[in-house]
């Protein structure tokens, strides 16, 4: 798309441009961009591998993803399989996760905890002799 074909930026040159606050957040040196160490990288790779197994076992049973208790806001966050995978992959590649839109009006019955996934997988493996 040619830049000239876009409508003019209504805040161009405005020192009160609200987008300037967002740019400041992106360029802030708050330590978030520190590279992952080997243990963190290995943990993320293990989580991505586990996530693939959990989805393979639980998605056919109607489970849409994983629910996580957020210590920052004391609320539960619902992550669909693809969203969680993309977030973990982004953390692996960029060293941080970008904010994303929360699930819209999720049905809590469609989400389980990471611990539930682990226990379910262990039970399936034990039942199948693995």
Secondary structure, DSSP 4 states (H G I P E B T S, - for coil): --GGGSPPPTTTT-TT-THHHHHHHHH--SSTTPPP-HHHHHHHHHHHHHHHHHHHHHGGGT--EEEEE-TTTSSEEEEEHHHHHHHHHHHHHHSS----PPPSS--GGGEE-HHHHHHHHHHHHHHTT-
